[in-house]
């Protein structure tokens, strides 16, 4: 399979089932495949096994057990070149700024427009 025909895969990490499923449906409509993770530990496990396929990560900041902040840096231990979009219902804070400084591609505050989401994904794949 040539790289041109390869479908980009997005890893969506959010503990909110309805938002995660909605984002999955949106990226699928836009022509991408996706994996879903309900928490940081699951995201790290999926990424460890599927990192060659995954082009982009949409990562929620506030999750039980392992925050988006912790998850981001665990994913970077697996692959320092990850491309991750940080999403949150809260405003940017010190942790978000540090993640952006360390390579996260952007921050989107919930609720956000589909157009904004897809623009960031397309710019970074």
MOPAC internal coordinates of N, CA, C and O (Angstrom, degrees):
PM7 1SCF
backbone

  N    0.0000 0     0.00 0     0.00 0    0    0    0
  C    1.4629 1     0.00 0     0.00 0    1    0    0
  C    1.5271 1   108.05 1     0.00 0    2    1    0
  O    1.2310 1   120.58 1   -55.23 1    3    2    1
  N    1.2964 1   116.51 1   124.77 1    3    2    1
  C    1.4623 1   119.12 1   179.02 1    5    3    2
  C    1.5192 1   109.49 1   -73.30 1    6    5    3
  O    1.2310 1   121.21 1   -24.71 1    7    6    5
  N    1.3092 1   115.29 1   155.29 1    7    6    5
  C    1.4616 1   121.01 1  -178.98 1    9    7    6
  C    1.5232 1   110.96 1   -60.45 1   10    9    7
  O    1.2310 1   120.49 1   150.35 1   11   10    9
  N    1.3187 1   116.66 1   -29.65 1   11   10    9
  C    1.4587 1   121.65 1  -178.97 1   13   11   10
  C    1.5341 1   111.92 1   -62.69 1   14   13   11
  O    1.2310 1   120.79 1   144.44 1   15   14   13
  N    1.3244 1   116.10 1   -35.56 1   15   14   13
  C    1.4657 1   120.38 1  -177.87 1   17   15   14
  C    1.5236 1   112.98 1   -91.66 1   18   17   15
  O    1.2310 1   120.39 1   175.16 1   19   18   17
  N    1.3204 1   116.86 1    -4.84 1   19   18   17
  C    1.4622 1   120.99 1  -178.81 1   21   19   18
  C    1.5255 1   109.20 1   -69.79 1   22   21   19
  O    1.2310 1   121.15 1   -48.46 1   23   22   21
  N    1.3247 1   115.40 1   131.54 1   23   22   21
  C    1.4643 1   120.11 1   176.41 1   25   23   22
  C    1.5137 1   109.55 1   -82.35 1   26   25   23
  O    1.2310 1   120.53 1   -47.98 1   27   26   25
  N    1.3121 1   116.59 1   132.02 1   27   26   25
  C    1.4580 1   119.97 1   175.12 1   29   27   26
  C    1.5212 1   109.52 1   -73.25 1   30   29   27
  O    1.2310 1   121.31 1   -37.97 1   31   30   29
  N    1.3305 1   115.11 1   142.03 1   31   30   29
  C    1.4488 1   121.44 1  -178.21 1   33   31   30
  C    1.5293 1   108.83 1  -115.45 1   34   33   31
  O    1.2310 1   121.18 1   -45.79 1   35   34   33
  N    1.3216 1   115.34 1   134.21 1   35   34   33
  C    1.4585 1   122.36 1  -179.39 1   37   35   34
  C    1.5228 1   108.47 1  -112.81 1   38   37   35
  O    1.2310 1   120.81 1   -45.00 1   39   38   37
  N    1.3298 1   116.05 1   135.00 1   39   38   37
  C    1.4586 1   121.87 1   174.58 1   41   39   38
  C    1.5209 1   107.87 1   -98.67 1   42   41   39
  O    1.2310 1   120.74 1   -61.10 1   43   42   41
  N    1.3336 1   116.18 1   118.90 1   43   42   41
  C    1.4671 1   122.15 1  -178.69 1   45   43   42
  C    1.5309 1   108.05 1  -105.38 1   46   45   43
  O    1.2310 1   121.19 1   -60.81 1   47   46   45
  N    1.3377 1   115.33 1   119.19 1   47   46   45
  C    1.4663 1   120.95 1  -175.79 1   49   47   46
  C    1.5258 1   108.47 1  -119.14 1   50   49   47
  O    1.2310 1   120.85 1   -70.72 1   51   50   49
  N    1.3358 1   115.99 1   109.28 1   51   50   49
  C    1.4616 1   121.03 1   179.25 1   53   51   50
  C    1.5192 1   107.90 1  -160.50 1   54   53   51
  O    1.2310 1   120.19 1   -42.63 1   55   54   53
  N    1.3243 1   117.24 1   137.37 1   55   54   53
  C    1.4641 1   120.67 1  -179.46 1   57   55   54
  C    1.5265 1   112.68 1   -80.08 1   58   57   55
  O    1.2310 1   120.02 1   169.62 1   59   58   57
  N    1.3246 1   117.56 1   -10.38 1   59   58   57
  C    1.4703 1   122.64 1   177.95 1   61   59   58
  C    1.5331 1   108.28 1   -85.01 1   62   61   59
  O    1.2310 1   120.98 1   -73.85 1   63   62   61
  N    1.3419 1   115.74 1   106.15 1   63   62   61
  C    1.4664 1   120.69 1  -175.74 1   65   63   62
  C    1.5217 1   113.04 1   -55.14 1   66   65   63
  O    1.2310 1   120.37 1   133.02 1   67   66   65
  N    1.3342 1   116.90 1   -46.98 1   67   66   65
  C    1.4684 1   118.59 1  -175.25 1   69   67   66
  C    1.5340 1   111.11 1   -67.29 1   70   69   67
  O    1.2310 1   119.87 1   140.83 1   71   70   69
  N    1.3169 1   117.86 1   -39.17 1   71   70   69
  C    1.4681 1   119.64 1   178.44 1   73   71   70
  C    1.5247 1   110.60 1   -67.18 1   74   73   71
  O    1.2310 1   120.21 1   135.71 1   75   74   73
  N    1.3125 1   117.21 1   -44.29 1   75   74   73
  C    1.4664 1   121.41 1  -179.71 1   77   75   74
  C    1.5305 1   110.48 1   -60.17 1   78   77   75
  O    1.2310 1   120.79 1   135.66 1   79   78   77
  N    1.3287 1   116.10 1   -44.34 1   79   78   77
  C    1.4674 1   119.97 1  -179.73 1   81   79   78
  C    1.5291 1   111.18 1   -68.45 1   82   81   79
  O    1.2310 1   120.49 1   142.34 1   83   82   81
  N    1.3262 1   116.67 1   -37.66 1   83   82   81
  C    1.4690 1   120.58 1   177.38 1   85   83   82
  C    1.5263 1   110.29 1   -64.15 1   86   85   83
  O    1.2310 1   120.34 1   134.07 1   87   86   85
  N    1.3207 1   116.95 1   -45.93 1   87   86   85
  C    1.4689 1   120.15 1   178.48 1   89   87   86
  C    1.5237 1   110.37 1   -61.82 1   90   89   87
  O    1.2310 1   120.58 1   140.73 1   91   90   89
  N    1.3271 1   116.49 1   -39.27 1   91   90   89
  C    1.4679 1   120.11 1   176.80 1   93   91   90
  C    1.5158 1   111.93 1   -60.73 1   94   93   91
  O    1.2310 1   120.68 1   135.11 1   95   94   93
  N    1.3164 1   116.31 1   -44.89 1   95   94   93
  C    1.4729 1   120.80 1   178.90 1   97   95   94
  C    1.5254 1   110.74 1   -62.86 1   98   97   95
  O    1.2310 1   120.49 1   139.61 1   99   98   97
  N    1.3274 1   116.67 1   -40.39 1   99   98   97
  C    1.4759 1   120.81 1  -179.80 1  101   99   98
  C    1.5240 1   110.60 1   -63.91 1  102  101   99
  O    1.2310 1   120.16 1   129.50 1  103  102  101
  N    1.3302 1   117.30 1   -50.50 1  103  102  101
  C    1.4708 1   118.33 1  -177.33 1  105  103  102
  C    1.5258 1   111.04 1   -66.26 1  106  105  103
  O    1.2310 1   120.51 1   148.93 1  107  106  105
  N    1.3284 1   116.63 1   -31.07 1  107  106  105
  C    1.4660 1   119.96 1   177.32 1  109  107  106
  C    1.5332 1   110.46 1   -66.42 1  110  109  107
  O    1.2310 1   120.53 1   135.31 1  111  110  109
  N    1.3219 1   116.59 1   -44.69 1  111  110  109
  C    1.4693 1   121.22 1   177.07 1  113  111  110
  C    1.5261 1   110.15 1   -59.42 1  114  113  111
  O    1.2310 1   120.89 1   144.39 1  115  114  113
  N    1.3375 1   115.91 1   -35.61 1  115  114  113
  C    1.4639 1   121.84 1  -179.32 1  117  115  114
  C    1.5343 1   112.72 1   -79.80 1  118  117  115
  O    1.2310 1   120.33 1  -178.37 1  119  118  117
  N    1.3378 1   116.97 1     1.63 1  119  118  117
  C    1.4624 1   120.42 1   173.07 1  121  119  118
  C    1.5245 1   116.17 1    98.98 1  122  121  119
  O    1.2310 1   119.87 1  -166.39 1  123  122  121
  N    1.3210 1   117.84 1    13.61 1  123  122  121
  C    1.4642 1   121.28 1  -179.69 1  125  123  122
  C    1.5221 1   110.40 1  -108.97 1  126  125  123
  O    1.2310 1   120.74 1   -27.60 1  127  126  125
  N    1.3216 1   116.18 1   152.40 1  127  126  125
  C    1.4547 1   121.35 1   168.19 1  129  127  126
  C    1.5183 1   106.77 1   -90.30 1  130  129  127
  O    1.2310 1   120.30 1   -15.20 1  131  130  129
  N    1.3229 1   117.04 1   164.80 1  131  130  129
  C    1.4581 1   118.32 1  -179.74 1  133  131  130
  C    1.5206 1   111.97 1  -153.30 1  134  133  131
  O    1.2310 1   121.99 1   -23.60 1  135  134  133
  N    1.3210 1   113.80 1   156.40 1  135  134  133
  C    1.4579 1   123.15 1   168.21 1  137  135  134
  C    1.5207 1   106.01 1  -115.09 1  138  137  135
  O    1.2310 1   120.80 1   -28.46 1  139  138  137
  N    1.3300 1   116.08 1   151.54 1  139  138  137
  C    1.4664 1   121.40 1   176.61 1  141  139  138
  C    1.5159 1   108.91 1  -117.22 1  142  141  139
  O    1.2310 1   120.97 1   -39.13 1  143  142  141
  N    1.3329 1   115.75 1   140.87 1  143  142  141
  C    1.4613 1   121.23 1   172.28 1  145  143  142
  C    1.5227 1   107.96 1  -132.62 1  146  145  143
  O    1.2310 1   120.65 1   -43.92 1  147  146  145
  N    1.3280 1   116.36 1   136.08 1  147  146  145
  C    1.4677 1   120.74 1  -177.72 1  149  147  146
  C    1.5216 1   112.66 1   -88.09 1  150  149  147
  O    1.2310 1   120.78 1   168.20 1  151  150  149
  N    1.3402 1   116.12 1   -11.80 1  151  150  149
  C    1.4643 1   119.70 1   179.32 1  153  151  150
  C    1.5263 1   110.13 1  -157.51 1  154  153  151
  O    1.2310 1   121.34 1    -5.28 1  155  154  153
  N    1.3170 1   115.04 1   174.72 1  155  154  153
  C    1.4576 1   120.47 1  -176.50 1  157  155  154
  C    1.5154 1   113.75 1   -64.85 1  158  157  155
  O    1.2310 1   120.29 1   140.16 1  159  158  157
  N    1.3336 1   117.05 1   -39.84 1  159  158  157
  C    1.4687 1   120.27 1  -179.55 1  161  159  158
  C    1.5280 1   110.44 1   -62.35 1  162  161  159
  O    1.2310 1   120.74 1   135.73 1  163  162  161
  N    1.3323 1   116.19 1   -44.27 1  163  162  161
  C    1.4690 1   120.16 1   178.76 1  165  163  162
  C    1.5256 1   110.39 1   -65.13 1  166  165  163
  O    1.2310 1   120.21 1   140.59 1  167  166  165
  N    1.3264 1   117.21 1   -39.41 1  167  166  165
  C    1.4688 1   121.51 1   178.38 1  169  167  166
  C    1.5263 1   110.71 1   -60.19 1  170  169  167
  O    1.2310 1   120.60 1   135.17 1  171  170  169
  N    1.3189 1   116.46 1   -44.83 1  171  170  169
  C    1.4671 1   120.78 1  -179.54 1  173  171  170
  C    1.5275 1   110.95 1   -64.28 1  174  173  171
  O    1.2310 1   120.49 1   139.79 1  175  174  173
  N    1.3359 1   116.68 1   -40.21 1  175  174  173
  C    1.4567 1   121.15 1   178.96 1  177  175  174
  C    1.5323 1   110.73 1   -64.37 1  178  177  175
  O    1.2310 1   120.69 1   132.24 1  179  178  177
  N    1.3220 1   116.28 1   -47.76 1  179  178  177
  C    1.4729 1   120.31 1   178.61 1  181  179  178
  C    1.5219 1   109.34 1   -60.70 1  182  181  179
  O    1.2310 1   120.30 1   133.52 1  183  182  181
  N    1.3250 1   117.03 1   -46.48 1  183  182  181
  C    1.4598 1   120.08 1  -176.84 1  185  183  182
  C    1.5267 1   111.31 1   -64.13 1  186  185  183
  O    1.2310 1   120.35 1   139.78 1  187  186  185
  N    1.3354 1   116.93 1   -40.22 1  187  186  185
  C    1.4665 1   120.68 1   178.25 1  189  187  186
  C    1.5347 1   110.29 1   -56.27 1  190  189  187
  O    1.2310 1   120.90 1   137.28 1  191  190  189
  N    1.3246 1   115.88 1   -42.72 1  191  190  189
  C    1.4656 1   121.19 1  -176.20 1  193  191  190
  C    1.5227 1   114.24 1   -83.51 1  194  193  191
  O    1.2310 1   119.86 1   153.81 1  195  194  193
  N    1.3189 1   117.87 1   -26.19 1  195  194  193
  C    1.4704 1   120.74 1  -171.22 1  197  195  194
  C    1.5356 1   113.94 1  -123.83 1  198  197  195
  O    1.2310 1   119.59 1  -163.43 1  199  198  197
  N    1.3342 1   118.39 1    16.57 1  199  198  197
  C    1.4554 1   120.07 1  -172.29 1  201  199  198
  C    1.5221 1   114.16 1   -58.88 1  202  201  199
  O    1.2310 1   119.86 1   150.85 1  203  202  201
  N    1.3267 1   117.88 1   -29.15 1  203  202  201
  C    1.4728 1   119.79 1   179.38 1  205  203  202
  C    1.5321 1   111.45 1   -65.75 1  206  205  203
  O    1.2310 1   120.77 1   153.24 1  207  206  205
  N    1.3326 1   116.14 1   -26.76 1  207  206  205
  C    1.4698 1   121.30 1  -179.10 1  209  207  206
  C    1.5259 1   112.24 1   -89.36 1  210  209  207
  O    1.2310 1   120.00 1   148.97 1  211  210  209
  N    1.3284 1   117.61 1   -31.03 1  211  210  209
  C    1.4692 1   121.58 1  -170.96 1  213  211  210
  C    1.5255 1   111.04 1   -81.88 1  214  213  211
  O    1.2310 1   121.14 1   -57.86 1  215  214  213
  N    1.3357 1   115.43 1   122.14 1  215  214  213
  C    1.4629 1   121.97 1  -178.55 1  217  215  214
  C    1.5167 1   113.10 1   -96.90 1  218  217  215
  O    1.2310 1   120.69 1   156.61 1  219  218  217
  N    1.3360 1   116.28 1   -23.39 1  219  218  217
  C    1.4629 1   119.35 1  -170.23 1  221  219  218
  C    1.5223 1   109.25 1  -156.71 1  222  221  219
  O    1.2310 1   120.93 1   -30.57 1  223  222  221
  N    1.3424 1   115.83 1   149.43 1  223  222  221
  C    1.4617 1   121.63 1  -179.38 1  225  223  222
  C    1.5291 1   109.27 1  -127.00 1  226  225  223
  O    1.2310 1   120.82 1   -49.45 1  227  226  225
  N    1.3208 1   116.04 1   130.55 1  227  226  225
  C    1.4644 1   122.26 1   171.38 1  229  227  226
  C    1.5211 1   105.11 1  -105.09 1  230  229  227
  O    1.2310 1   120.40 1   -62.82 1  231  230  229
  N    1.3426 1   116.84 1   117.18 1  231  230  229
  C    1.4543 1   121.73 1  -168.21 1  233  231  230
  C    1.5241 1   112.20 1  -125.77 1  234  233  231
  O    1.2310 1   121.32 1   -61.47 1  235  234  233
  N    1.3337 1   115.08 1   118.53 1  235  234  233
  C    1.4657 1   120.79 1   176.02 1  237  235  234
  C    1.5259 1   109.54 1   -73.95 1  238  237  235
  O    1.2310 1   120.31 1   -35.52 1  239  238  237
  N    1.3181 1   117.01 1   144.48 1  239  238  237
  C    1.4598 1   122.01 1  -179.69 1  241  239  238
  C    1.5170 1   113.04 1   -79.46 1  242  241  239
  O    1.2310 1   120.32 1   136.58 1  243  242  241
  N    1.3197 1   116.99 1   -43.42 1  243  242  241
  C    1.4610 1   120.63 1  -172.40 1  245  243  242
  C    1.5324 1   110.15 1  -102.67 1  246  245  243
  O    1.2310 1   121.39 1   -73.44 1  247  246  245
  N    1.3289 1   114.95 1   106.56 1  247  246  245
  C    1.4598 1   121.28 1   178.10 1  249  247  246
  C    1.5238 1   108.15 1  -140.82 1  250  249  247
  O    1.2310 1   120.16 1   -28.91 1  251  250  249
  N    1.3338 1   117.31 1   151.09 1  251  250  249
  C    1.4668 1   119.12 1   177.07 1  253  251  250
  C    1.5313 1   110.67 1   -68.77 1  254  253  251
  O    1.2310 1   120.61 1   -19.50 1  255  254  253
  N    1.2949 1   116.44 1   160.50 1  255  254  253
  C    1.4681 1   125.01 1   177.16 1  257  255  254
  C    1.5247 1   112.84 1    70.13 1  258  257  255
  O    1.2310 1   119.92 1   111.34 1  259  258  257
  N    1.3231 1   117.77 1   -68.66 1  259  258  257
  C    1.4608 1   121.38 1  -178.96 1  261  259  258
  C    1.5263 1   108.54 1  -125.91 1  262  261  259
  O    1.2310 1   120.39 1   -62.40 1  263  262  261
  N    1.3169 1   116.86 1   117.60 1  263  262  261
  C    1.4713 1   120.46 1  -178.08 1  265  263  262
  C    1.5223 1   111.24 1   -69.24 1  266  265  263
  O    1.2310 1   121.12 1   -12.48 1  267  266  265
  N    1.3131 1   115.46 1   167.52 1  267  266  265
  C    1.4506 1   120.65 1   174.69 1  269  267  266
  C    1.5211 1   111.42 1   -60.09 1  270  269  267
  O    1.2310 1   120.95 1   144.20 1  271  270  269
  N    1.3136 1   115.80 1   -35.80 1  271  270  269
  C    1.4650 1   121.74 1   178.32 1  273  271  270
  C    1.5327 1   109.87 1   -60.95 1  274  273  271
  O    1.2310 1   120.32 1   128.37 1  275  274  273
  N    1.3227 1   117.00 1   -51.63 1  275  274  273
  C    1.4714 1   120.73 1   179.48 1  277  275  274
  C    1.5296 1   110.81 1   -63.25 1  278  277  275
  O    1.2310 1   120.70 1   138.37 1  279  278  277
  N    1.3175 1   116.27 1   -41.63 1  279  278  277
  C    1.4625 1   121.37 1  -179.17 1  281  279  278
  C    1.5266 1   110.43 1   -61.71 1  282  281  279
  O    1.2310 1   120.55 1   134.53 1  283  282  281
  N    1.3266 1   116.55 1   -45.47 1  283  282  281
  C    1.4692 1   121.67 1   179.97 1  285  283  282
  C    1.5335 1   110.68 1   -53.81 1  286  285  283
  O    1.2310 1   120.64 1   131.66 1  287  286  285
  N    1.3149 1   116.39 1   -48.34 1  287  286  285
  C    1.4683 1   118.92 1  -176.60 1  289  287  286
  C    1.5299 1   112.30 1   -73.96 1  290  289  287
  O    1.2310 1   119.70 1   151.13 1  291  290  289
  N    1.3268 1   118.18 1   -28.87 1  291  290  289
  C    1.4757 1   120.40 1   173.34 1  293  291  290
  C    1.5332 1   109.83 1   -67.50 1  294  293  291
  O    1.2310 1   120.52 1   139.19 1  295  294  293
  N    1.3320 1   116.61 1   -40.81 1  295  294  293
  C    1.4664 1   120.38 1   177.89 1  297  295  294
  C    1.5214 1   110.43 1   -64.66 1  298  297  295
  O    1.2310 1   120.25 1   142.17 1  299  298  297
  N    1.3264 1   117.12 1   -37.83 1  299  298  297
  C    1.4691 1   121.02 1   177.78 1  301  299  298
  C    1.5300 1   111.87 1   -65.76 1  302  301  299
  O    1.2310 1   120.23 1   152.17 1  303  302  301
  N    1.3350 1   117.17 1   -27.83 1  303  302  301
  C    1.4689 1   119.97 1   175.05 1  305  303  302
  C    1.5243 1   110.32 1   -66.90 1  306  305  303
  O    1.2310 1   120.62 1   147.27 1  307  306  305
  N    1.3265 1   116.41 1   -32.73 1  307  306  305
  C    1.4684 1   121.37 1   178.32 1  309  307  306
  C    1.5228 1   109.71 1   -75.27 1  310  309  307
  O    1.2310 1   120.82 1   135.84 1  311  310  309
  N    1.3343 1   116.04 1   -44.16 1  311  310  309
  C    1.4690 1   122.08 1  -179.63 1  313  311  310
  C    1.5232 1   108.28 1  -150.55 1  314  313  311
  O    1.2310 1   120.72 1   -70.52 1  315  314  313
  N    1.3112 1   116.23 1   109.48 1  315  314  313
  C    1.4613 1   121.02 1  -176.37 1  317  315  314
  C    1.5334 1   112.69 1   -64.39 1  318  317  315
  O    1.2310 1   120.44 1   162.10 1  319  318  317
  N    1.3295 1   116.76 1   -17.90 1  319  318  317
  C    1.4743 1   120.58 1  -176.22 1  321  319  318
  C    1.5272 1   114.22 1   -96.63 1  322  321  319
  O    1.2310 1   119.73 1  -158.36 1  323  322  321
  N    1.3222 1   118.12 1    21.64 1  323  322  321
  C    1.4654 1   119.36 1  -179.46 1  325  323  322
  C    1.5288 1   110.55 1   -59.37 1  326  325  323
  O    1.2310 1   121.58 1   -29.75 1  327  326  325
  N    1.3205 1   114.58 1   150.25 1  327  326  325
  C    1.4623 1   121.43 1   174.33 1  329  327  326
  C    1.5212 1   106.19 1  -112.56 1  330  329  327
  O    1.2310 1   120.88 1   -69.59 1  331  330  329
  N    1.3319 1   115.93 1   110.41 1  331  330  329
  C    1.4626 1   120.07 1  -174.72 1  333  331  330
  C    1.5173 1   111.19 1  -128.97 1  334  333  331
  O    1.2310 1   121.44 1   -43.65 1  335  334  333
  N    1.3278 1   114.84 1   136.35 1  335  334  333
  C    1.4567 1   123.87 1   172.28 1  337  335  334
  C    1.5208 1   106.75 1  -102.51 1  338  337  335
  O    1.2310 1   120.45 1   -52.38 1  339  338  337
  N    1.3191 1   116.74 1   127.62 1  339  338  337
  C    1.4563 1   121.98 1   179.74 1  341  339  338
  C    1.5294 1   108.09 1   -94.40 1  342  341  339
  O    1.2310 1   120.60 1   -50.15 1  343  342  341
  N    1.3423 1   116.47 1   129.85 1  343  342  341
  C    1.4650 1   120.60 1   176.91 1  345  343  342
  C    1.5319 1   108.59 1  -122.82 1  346  345  343
  O    1.2310 1   120.72 1   -33.10 1  347  346  345
  N    1.3350 1   116.24 1   146.90 1  347  346  345
  C    1.4551 1   120.34 1   179.18 1  349  347  346
  C    1.5157 1   110.32 1  -162.77 1  350  349  347
  O    1.2310 1   121.39 1   -28.25 1  351  350  349
  N    1.3119 1   114.95 1   151.75 1  351  350  349
  C    1.4580 1   120.46 1   173.28 1  353  351  350
  C    1.5185 1   111.40 1   -80.87 1  354  353  351
  O    1.2310 1   120.83 1   170.70 1  355  354  353
  N    1.3152 1   116.02 1    -9.30 1  355  354  353
  C    1.4613 1   121.57 1  -179.48 1  357  355  354
  C    1.5274 1   110.04 1  -102.60 1  358  357  355
  O    1.2310 1   120.78 1   -15.28 1  359  358  357
  N    1.3053 1   116.12 1   164.72 1  359  358  357
  C    1.4664 1   121.59 1   177.81 1  361  359  358
  C    1.5272 1   110.30 1   -71.01 1  362  361  359
  O    1.2310 1   122.07 1   -14.90 1  363  362  361
  N    1.3231 1   113.64 1   165.10 1  363  362  361
  C    1.4610 1   119.11 1   175.48 1  365  363  362
  C    1.5294 1   109.29 1   -58.72 1  366  365  363
  O    1.2310 1   121.31 1   -36.63 1  367  366  365
  N    1.3210 1   115.09 1   143.37 1  367  366  365
  C    1.4588 1   120.17 1   178.23 1  369  367  366
  C    1.5214 1   108.45 1  -136.98 1  370  369  367
  O    1.2310 1   120.98 1     6.48 1  371  370  369
  N    1.3091 1   115.73 1  -173.52 1  371  370  369
  C    1.4677 1   121.84 1  -177.83 1  373  371  370
  C    1.5335 1   111.26 1   -55.72 1  374  373  371
  O    1.2310 1   120.55 1   136.51 1  375  374  373
  N    1.3351 1   116.56 1   -43.49 1  375  374  373
  C    1.4702 1   120.03 1  -179.60 1  377  375  374
  C    1.5233 1   111.52 1   -63.64 1  378  377  375
  O    1.2310 1   120.15 1   137.00 1  379  378  377
  N    1.3306 1   117.32 1   -43.00 1  379  378  377
  C    1.4681 1   121.04 1   179.00 1  381  379  378
  C    1.5265 1   109.69 1   -62.11 1  382  381  379
  O    1.2310 1   120.09 1   134.25 1  383  382  381
  N    1.3315 1   117.43 1   -45.75 1  383  382  381
  C    1.4651 1   120.25 1   179.82 1  385  383  382
  C    1.5301 1   111.01 1   -60.87 1  386  385  383
  O    1.2310 1   120.56 1   141.07 1  387  386  385
  N    1.3289 1   116.54 1   -38.93 1  387  386  385
  C    1.4671 1   119.68 1   178.20 1  389  387  386
  C    1.5291 1   110.77 1   -65.51 1  390  389  387
  O    1.2310 1   120.31 1   139.06 1  391  390  389
  N    1.3255 1   117.01 1   -40.94 1  391  390  389
  C    1.4692 1   120.97 1   178.47 1  393  391  390
  C    1.5316 1   110.35 1   -63.55 1  394  393  391
  O    1.2310 1   120.26 1   138.30 1  395  394  393
  N    1.3243 1   117.10 1   -41.70 1  395  394  393
  C    1.4662 1   120.78 1   177.95 1  397  395  394
  C    1.5293 1   110.06 1   -64.10 1  398  397  395
  O    1.2310 1   120.78 1   140.03 1  399  398  397
  N    1.3128 1   116.11 1   -39.97 1  399  398  397
  C    1.4602 1   121.77 1   178.06 1  401  399  398
  C    1.5287 1   111.40 1   -63.53 1  402  401  399
  O    1.2310 1   120.79 1   146.55 1  403  402  401
  N    1.3324 1   116.10 1   -33.45 1  403  402  401
  C    1.4694 1   121.80 1  -176.62 1  405  403  402
  C    1.5308 1   113.05 1   -93.95 1  406  405  403
  O    1.2310 1   120.19 1  -170.42 1  407  406  405
  N    1.3421 1   117.24 1     9.58 1  407  406  405
  C    1.4556 1   118.18 1   171.02 1  409  407  406
  C    1.5180 1   118.23 1   121.45 1  410  409  407
  O    1.2310 1   119.26 1   174.28 1  411  410  409
  N    1.3343 1   119.02 1    -5.72 1  411  410  409
  C    1.4709 1   118.04 1   173.82 1  413  411  410
  C    1.5252 1   107.31 1   -61.60 1  414  413  411
  O    1.2310 1   120.08 1   -37.53 1  415  414  413
  N    1.3275 1   117.46 1   142.47 1  415  414  413
  C    1.4637 1   119.91 1  -172.14 1  417  415  414
  C    1.5187 1   113.75 1   -80.71 1  418  417  415
  O    1.2310 1   120.14 1   151.78 1  419  418  417
  N    1.3442 1   117.35 1   -28.22 1  419  418  417
  C    1.4680 1   119.63 1  -177.69 1  421  419  418
  C    1.5229 1   109.60 1  -170.63 1  422  421  419
  O    1.2310 1   121.79 1   -10.81 1  423  422  421
  N    1.3325 1   114.18 1   169.19 1  423  422  421
  C    1.4610 1   122.48 1   175.28 1  425  423  422
  C    1.5226 1   107.83 1  -127.13 1  426  425  423
  O    1.2310 1   120.45 1   -47.71 1  427  426  425
  N    1.3354 1   116.75 1   132.29 1  427  426  425
  C    1.4676 1   121.91 1   174.40 1  429  427  426
  C    1.5150 1   108.39 1  -123.22 1  430  429  427
  O    1.2310 1   121.03 1   -50.05 1  431  430  429
  N    1.3201 1   115.64 1   129.95 1  431  430  429
  C    1.4585 1   120.41 1   177.18 1  433  431  430
  C    1.5216 1   109.34 1   -89.43 1  434  433  431
  O    1.2310 1   120.46 1   -48.33 1  435  434  433
  N    1.3270 1   116.72 1   131.67 1  435  434  433
  C    1.4657 1   121.94 1   176.98 1  437  435  434
  C    1.5218 1   108.50 1   -74.23 1  438  437  435
  O    1.2310 1   118.71 1   -36.10 1  439  438  437
  N    1.2940 1   120.07 1   143.90 1  439  438  437
  C    1.4665 1   125.80 1    -8.73 1  441  439  438
  C    1.5316 1   110.14 1   -77.10 1  442  441  439
  O    1.2310 1   121.18 1   -33.70 1  443  442  441
  N    1.3135 1   115.35 1   146.30 1  443  442  441
  C    1.4615 1   119.82 1   178.92 1  445  443  442
  C    1.5203 1   109.14 1  -124.66 1  446  445  443
  O    1.2310 1   121.09 1   -14.73 1  447  446  445
  N    1.3105 1   115.53 1   165.27 1  447  446  445
  C    1.4687 1   121.28 1  -179.61 1  449  447  446
  C    1.5283 1   109.74 1   -85.03 1  450  449  447
  O    1.2310 1   120.96 1   -38.00 1  451  450  449
  N    1.3176 1   115.77 1   142.00 1  451  450  449
  C    1.4621 1   121.54 1   178.31 1  453  451  450
  C    1.5251 1   110.00 1   -55.74 1  454  453  451
  O    1.2310 1   121.03 1   139.60 1  455  454  453
  N    1.3278 1   115.63 1   -40.40 1  455  454  453
  C    1.4616 1   120.85 1   179.92 1  457  455  454
  C    1.5359 1   111.35 1   -58.09 1  458  457  455
  O    1.2310 1   120.34 1   138.45 1  459  458  457
  N    1.3474 1   116.95 1   -41.55 1  459  458  457
  C    1.4763 1   121.20 1   178.29 1  461  459  458
  C    1.5297 1   110.25 1   -63.67 1  462  461  459
  O    1.2310 1   120.75 1   133.00 1  463  462  461
  N    1.3277 1   116.17 1   -47.00 1  463  462  461
  C    1.4573 1   121.80 1   179.92 1  465  463  462
  C    1.5246 1   110.73 1   -57.36 1  466  465  463
  O    1.2310 1   120.76 1   127.20 1  467  466  465
  N    1.3259 1   116.15 1   -52.80 1  467  466  465
  C    1.4660 1   120.01 1  -175.94 1  469  467  466
  C    1.5285 1   111.83 1   -66.94 1  470  469  467
  O    1.2310 1   120.09 1   147.10 1  471  470  469
  N    1.3020 1   117.44 1   -32.90 1  471  470  469
  C    1.4601 1   120.98 1   177.43 1  473  471  470
  C    1.5348 1   109.99 1   -62.73 1  474  473  471
  O    1.2310 1   120.35 1   134.33 1  475  474  473
  N    1.3236 1   116.93 1   -45.67 1  475  474  473
  C    1.4679 1   120.91 1   179.41 1  477  475  474
  C    1.5244 1   110.52 1   -65.04 1  478  477  475
  O    1.2310 1   120.05 1   137.24 1  479  478  477
  N    1.3224 1   117.50 1   -42.76 1  479  478  477
  C    1.4625 1   120.31 1   179.16 1  481  479  478
  C    1.5220 1   109.60 1   -61.74 1  482  481  479
  O    1.2310 1   120.03 1   129.43 1  483  482  481
  N    1.3123 1   117.54 1   -50.57 1  483  482  481
  C    1.4720 1   120.21 1  -177.05 1  485  483  482
  C    1.5340 1   112.59 1   -63.54 1  486  485  483
  O    1.2310 1   120.17 1   143.70 1  487  486  485
  N    1.3151 1   117.29 1   -36.30 1  487  486  485
  C    1.4699 1   120.78 1   178.44 1  489  487  486
  C    1.5264 1   112.24 1   -64.62 1  490  489  487
  O    1.2310 1   120.32 1   155.26 1  491  490  489
  N    1.3169 1   117.00 1   -24.74 1  491  490  489
  C    1.4580 1   120.15 1  -171.28 1  493  491  490
  C    1.5191 1   115.52 1  -112.68 1  494  493  491
  O    1.2310 1   120.24 1  -177.06 1  495  494  493
  N    1.3208 1   117.14 1     2.94 1  495  494  493
  C    1.4806 1   119.76 1   177.30 1  497  495  494
  C    1.5125 1   108.57 1   -98.99 1  498  497  495
  O    1.2310 1   120.10 1   180.00 1  499  498  497

